Amino acid sequence: MPKWIAALGVCVTLLLASAPLRADTLIDNVNGITVGKDGEVERFAALLVSDDGRVRATYKRGERLPRLNATRIDGKGRTLIPGIIDSHLHVMGIGFGALTLDLSDTRSLPEALEKIRSFAAENPNRPWILGRGWNQELWGLGRFPTAAELDGAVADRPVWLERVDGHAGWANSAALRLAGVDAATADPAGGRVERGAGGAPTGIFIDAASDLVARVVPPPRAVERDRAFREAQEILHSFGVTAAADMGTTIEDWQTFRRAGDYGQLTLRVMAYAAGVEAMDLIGGSGPTPWLYGDRLRLNGIKLYLDGALGSRGAWLKAPYADDAGNSGLQLIDDARLRNIMSRAAIGGFQIAAHAIGDAANAEALSAIHELAPSYDGDRRWRIEHGQIVDPSDIALFASHGIIASMQPVHQISDRTMAEARLDPARLGGAYAWHTIGETGAKLAFGSDAPVEAPNPFAGMAAAISRTDRDGSPAGGWRPEERVTPAQAFAAFTADGAYAGFADGRFGRLVPGEWADFVLLDLDPLTASPQQLYAARARETWVAGRQVYRAAQ
């Protein structure tokens, strides 16, 4: 189990019965905060929830409460906010990460190898050792690890470990043999096999090359998927997350969500984005699905990958990496195919979410949207996911066609020193440029990219308003001109996240008629310091007027 889960020190209470409360419920004596129709912060002191789980009314401080036949709950002065909406994560990745080997807390290669060795010894009946979370940058390795080093920890079984960003994999020799990968194996389109002497694979596979090994890993059974989804829901609710955009939903993922819904066990609202055209067609058919299970599940659109990630040097750049001359990253989809897929999705009314990290990838995504948008009118809400490195000259392109910048503030904290090494100073002018992109008029929707990062929205808010880490470093913030205000960060994790997922009017703002999804906190996120936000935890999480999580006292 990941360290950040074990450290919660909480007890999780999931009420899985599908029936709503049988009477209205009034939660009063709260410091209520929400986002009004005009985008401005509004405050209230009591929230009335109808018996069907929707918001009936809010009451300001000093306003007389009507005579009510309702269950009354004393909020004890805590802050009550809309349920957090994480606009970019991987639901099943979170669940499987909790059930497999997690290396995200390792700080050296020897430490990682010892953890792998111990995990294998503790699980002698597992035919494969699977996990994720390694990061050679945190290890200070200056290179990728190798299959030979992994053999020193586990040689009797195949091992396959995804990098923290999911854009590279690390295999041992047993896995290479099972996959039939050797010096004669060609690099696939959109991927790269790291090689040593004589072209022999070193054990590292970048982006599309990961499929060379991943295809022989036994797929999880339905019962294992169901367990992983339960884990993911519990983890997300413990962080106050009530809704999430699932980026890269497979047909197997979708069926897992459907099983949970069918059995009344779906407590997380999932806005799904299909993992490619085939999944889009299988799940949605001719268009996005209806909202299902009381607005808890919908296929919105399709997730497209234009490039990889900075950590594995797969992000597609306009010029070579400063620390890897001759390498400009990977273009994962060619220009014509990108436009063909986007057109096909747009014809069906599917929302398009384009993964773009490097400046070349962002330029291509923006260019494709500007070319296609005039042909597809209506409310499209084109999304660019990550938008980490944007050429300053391209930022103005976010201003048109209602483009949404779906960004993850914690990436700036984790990636700062790596970004400085990978890029020259001129290209950092458009790095993690939340404020500048928001100033164009583009809507900001914030998320965590979990399990790449912990799904902690309060850490995301802290990073967004400070550009400093938990220790307050660097002093004054990294490129502090790109900070956003607390109100902007709050909206990007609530109301604007709902808008980005076509859920506005259903949840995200705690206004009459919307679902009563909310979180109780011990601090006010609009006045708390960054350090207080980093330490913040949800005390209670409610979905549709029902408590789905309560922290230990």
N, C-alpha and C positions, 0 to 999 in steps of 0.2 A: 504494500500500500504506500502511495507517495507520502513523503514526509509532511508536505503541507496539509494533507488530509488528517494524518495522525495528530498533528499539532492543534487541531481545532479544539479538542477537549470538550466535545459537545455530545449531546444525545439527540438523535434524530427521531422525530415523531411524524410518521406519514399516515394520514387518515385516508384509506383507499376506498371507502364506500362512496358510491357515486351520488347518493342522495344529498341535496343541499340542506342547509339549516332550515328548520321548520318555522322559524319566526324571524322577524327583522332583528338585526343586531346593531346596537349603538356602541361604538368605541369612542369614548370621550376622554377629556383630560390628556390630550395629545398636542404635540407641536407638529401639526400637519403641514406638509409642503407638497405642492403639485405645480404643474405648468398649465397656465391658462390658454385659451384659444389664440391669444395674441403672442404667445411665447413667453410671456412674463411670468415670473414666479408668483404664486398665490399661496396664502397661508390660511389654515383653518384650525379649529380646536376640537372638532368632533366629526366623525364619519358615520353615516347611517347606511347599513347594508341591508338590502331587501332579502326576503326569504329565498329568492332564486340566485343569490350570490352576486347581484349587481349593486352598484352605487345608487342609493336613492337620493341622498343629499349630503352636503357638507355644511358645517356651521362655523362661523367665525367666532373668535374669542369675544365674549360679552353678549353674543347673540342668544336670545332666549330659545331654549329647546322646546319644541312642541310636546304635548302629552303623547307618549308613545307606548304602544303595547310591544315592547322589544326587550330582548336580552341586553343587559348593559354590562360593558366591560370597561374597567378603569385602565386607561393607558399609562397611568402613573407618571405622566409628564414626559414620556418618551417621544422621540421624533417618529412620525409616521409618514412614509413616502410611498409613491407608486412602486409596484414590483419592478425590480431591475430587469431591463431588456438587454441581453448581450447580443450584439448585432453581428458577431462573427465568432463561431466556435465549431467544434466537432463533437457532437453529443456522444456518439459511440466511442470515439477516441478517448474521451474522459472516462467512460465506464471501463473499457478494456485496460486503460492505463492504471486504473485502481486494482485490477485483477492480475496484472502481469508485472514484469520487472521494470522498476522505475529508476533511471539513472540521473534524473534531473538535479539531484542534490550532491552529485559527486564532483569533486574539485581537482581530481588528478586521474591519469590513466591507471596507475596502480590501485587507487581506491575503487575505481569502476570495475577493474578486473576482479578484485576481491569480492565485491558485491555480486558480480555475475557468478563467481565460483560458489559463493554461499547460497545463492538462490537455486542454483542447479542441485546442490547437495540437499537442500530442503525440499526439493520437488523431483525426486528420482523417477517418478512415473510419467513425467511430462515428456512426450516424444520430441518436442522442440522447446528450446528456451527462447521465449519471445519477450520483447520489451521495447522501450523507447526512452528518449530524454538525454542521450549523451551529447556532449558539446565540447569539441576539441578546443574551442576558443577559451572556455572556462578552465580547461585543463592546462592552458599555457603550453600546448604541445607543439604549436607551430607547423603541424601537419595533421593528416588524418591517421587514425589508428589502423591496424592491419589485421588480416585474418590470422596470421601467425601469432600475433599477440593474443587474440581471442582464443586460439587453440590452447594457449597456456592456461586458460581458465576452464574451458570446456572443450574437450576433443572427442568425447564419445557420442555426442548428439549434435544435430545441427542447431546453430544459433543465428537468429536474425533480429537485429536491434535497429529501430528507426532513430535517426537524429532528432533532436528536440523540435526542429521545425517541420519534420515529416518529409523533408526534401532530399534525404539521403539515407541509405541503409548500410549496416555493417554486418558482414557475414563471416562465419568461421569456415574452415576448409571442408568440414562435413556438409555444410549447406551449399558450398560451391559445387561439390561433387554431385549432390542430389539435383541441383539445378542444371548440371551439365555445362557450367560456365568455365571456359579456359581461355588461353591466349588467342584462340581462333575466333572467339565470340566477338561479333561486331557491336559497336555502339549503336543503340537504337536511335531513331529520330527523337529529338527532345531529351536525350539522356547521355550520360557519360560514365564509362567504367574506368575507375582509377587503375592505373597499371604500373607495374614495376619492370624489372629486367626481362627483356624478351617479350614484352607485352602481356606478361602474366597478370591476371587480376589481383589487386592487393587486398580485396575484400570490401571495398567501398564502392557504392553504386549511387550515382547522382540522378535525381528526378526520374525520368521515364526508364532509366536503366534499372531502377529498383524492381521493376516488374520481372526481370530475369530471374530473381530469387523469390520474390513474393508470390509468384504464380504456383510454386510448389509447396508453399506453406499450407498445411491443412486448414480449411475454413472453419470458423467456429460454428457449433451447432446452434439451433434455434434456442435451446434452453440456456446456452451460454450467452447468447445475445440478449435474452430477456434479463438475465442476471446483471449483465453489464449496463443495460439501460436503467435498471433500478438503482444501481450504484451511481450512475450519472445524475439521475434526478435528485437523489439525496444530497450529493455533493453540491449541485447547483443551488438547491433550496437553502443549504446551509450558508451560502454566500448572499442570500437575498435575491437570487435570480429566479424569476417566475416565467420568463419567456426568452427564447433564443432562436437566432437564425442558424440553422444547421447547414454548414457549407460543405457540400459534397455528399448528399444523401444517395445511397445506393438502394436498389430495390429490396435488398435484405434489411437495410436500416428501416425503410418505410414499413415493411411488414412487421418489424419489431415494434415500431410506434403504434401501428394499427392493433397489434395484439394487446398492447397495454391499454389502448382506448376501448377495445371490445370488452375487456375484463374490468373496466372502471378503475384502472391503475395509472392512467395518464394524468399526472399532476403538473407537468411542465408544458407550457405552450411552445410548440415547435413550428417555426416558419422554415420550411425545407427548400433547399436549392439542390436540384438533381446533379449527380456526379456524371455529367456528360449527356449527350443526346439520347443514347439508348435508355438510360435511367429515366430521363425526362419523358420519353415516349411510353415506357412501361408504366410509370406511375401516373402521369397526367393525361396521356393520350393526346387529345386534340387541344388541351389547354390546361391552365392551373386547376387544381381540384377545388371543390367547395371547402369552406371551413368545416371541420369535423369535430365531434365530441365537445360541443359547447365552445367553439373557437379555440380548440387546443391543438389542432393539427391542420396544416395546409401546405400543399406544394405550391410555392410562389413562382419558381423559375428554375434557372440553370446556372451552375457554377462553371466558369471557364478559366483555365490556367494559361496565362500568357507567358509566364516565366517561373523560375524557381525562387530561391531565397538567398539572401546575402551570406548567411553563415556557411553554405556549401558552395559559394561563388556561382550559384545558378541563376541569380537575379540578372535580367537582361539589361545591359548598360549600353549607352551610346558610345562610350569609349572604354578601353580595357581597364580592368581593376588596377588600382595603384599598387597593390601588393601581388599581382599576378599578370605580368605583361603578356599580352597576346590573348588573354581570356576576357571576353566581354559577356560571359554568361550564356544562358540558353534561351532561345526563342522556342517555346513549346508548341506553338501553333502558327502556321504561316499566315500571311496577310489575307490571302484569298479565302482560305478555309475559315478563318476567324469571322469574316464578314458573311460567309455562307451560313455558318451556324447561328450567328446573331440574327440574321434575316429569318431563318427557319423558326427560331424561337419567338421572334417578334411577331411573325404572322400568326402564331398560335396564342399570342397574348401573354407568353411567359416573360417574367422579369429576368433581366440579364445581370449577373454579378460576375465581374471580370477581375480575377486575381492579377494584380500588377504591382511588382515591388521595385524593379529597377526603372531608371528614367526612360530607357527605350521602350520598356513594356507599358509604362504609363502613357507615353506619347502615342503609342500604337492604339491603346484602348480609347483614349480621348479622340484620336483621329477617326477611328471606326464609328464611334457614337455620333460624331459630328457629320459623318458621311451618311449614316443610316437614319438618323432621327427625323429628317424631313420627310422620309417615306413612310414613317410609322407614327401617325399622330396619336393623340390620346395621352392618358396618364401612364407613362412608361416607367418612370423612376429608375433610370439606368444607374447601376451601382459599380463603383470601382472599389475593390477590396484591397486594403492595405495602403496603397498610395504612398509608400515609404520614401522613395527617392524620386522626386519630380524635378525635371529641368525647370528652373525659375521662369524661363520663357514660355513654358507650357501651362503654368498654373492658371492663367486667365481662361483657359479652355474649360475649366470646371464651372464657369459662370452660366453656361447655356444648357438648354434641354433638360433642366431639372436634375442634373447629375447629383448623385449622393456619394459622398466620400465616407466609406465605411472603414474606420481606422482604429488602431489598437494602441492607446497611449503607452501601455507598459512596454511595448516593443522598443520605444525610444530609450527607456531606462536600461533595458537588457542589452541593446545593440549599440549603444553610444560609442564605446571604444572600438568595437569591431567596425562600425561604419566609418570612423575616422581612419582606420587602417586600410579599409577597402577602397575608400574614395579620397580624391584630392579636395582641398578646401572649397574650391569653386562649386563642386557638385553637392556640397553639403548645404548650400543656400536653399535648396528645396527639400531638405530632409525632415520628415515628420512635421510638415509645415501646417499644423492644424489651424492656427490663427489665420494665416495668409489664405489658405484654401477656403476657410469659412467666410472670409471677407469678400470673396467673389460672389457670395450668395448661395454657394453649394451647401446643402444640408449635411451636417456632420452626424454620423451614427457611430457610437463607440462600442467596442467589444474587447475580448481578451485573447482570442485565438486559442483558447484552451483546447487540448492539453499542452500546447506549446508554452503557454504561461498558465499560472493558476487562475481560475475563473473568479478573481476577486475584483469586483467593480469599484470598490473603494480605493484600492491601490491604483486602478485606472484613473479615478478622479484626482487622486493625489498627484500622479504623474502629469496629468493634463494641466493642472493649475500651477505646477511648480517647475516641471522639467528637472526635478532632482529625485534621487533615490531615497530609500528609507533612512539613510544616514545624512540626508541633506546635501549630498554631493552631486554635482559640483556646486560650490557656493554661488548663489544667485541664479542657478539653473543653466542648463545647456541650451544655447541659443534661446534665451528667455523671451525674445520677441514673439516666439511661437506659442507662448502660453495662452490658454483660454480662461475665461472667468469661471468661477464656481457654478454660476447659473447655466452657462453654456455646457459645461461638463455634465451637470445634472440632467439637462434636457437631452443631451446626446445619449445618455444611458436610460432614458425613460420615453418621453413623448416622441422625440425624433427617431428613436429606435423603432417605435411602433409605426411611424410614418414610413420608414425605410422598408418595412416588411409588409406594407399594405394592411396594417392592423389598426390604423388610426380610426377612432370611433368605437373600437372594440375593447381595447385596454391600453394602458400607458399613462393616463392622466388623472384618474380618480375623479371623474365628473359624472353627473347623473346619466344613467343608461349604460355606462361602461362596466366591465367586470371589476369586482372589488379585489384586485390583486395588490397587496401592499406588504411593506416591511416595517417592522418596529426596530428602532436603533436607540443607542444610548447617547448619541451626539447629533448635532445638526450639521449635515454635510456642506451646507452653504457658508457656515461660519467656522468650521473646524480647520485646524492647521493641517498642512500636508502630513506631518508626522502622526497626528491624531487619526487622519483618514487611513494611513497605512495600517494602523492598529485596529481600525474599526471592524466590527463583526455584526452580522444580523442577530438580533435577539429572537425575533419571531418572523416567519414568512407565511403569508396567507395567499391562497389562490381561490378565486370565486367565493370569497367569504368564508373559506375554511382554512384552518391552520394546517400547514403541511410540514412545518419545522418549528422547533423551539429549542433554543440553546440550553445547556445545563445551567442550573442556577449557580 
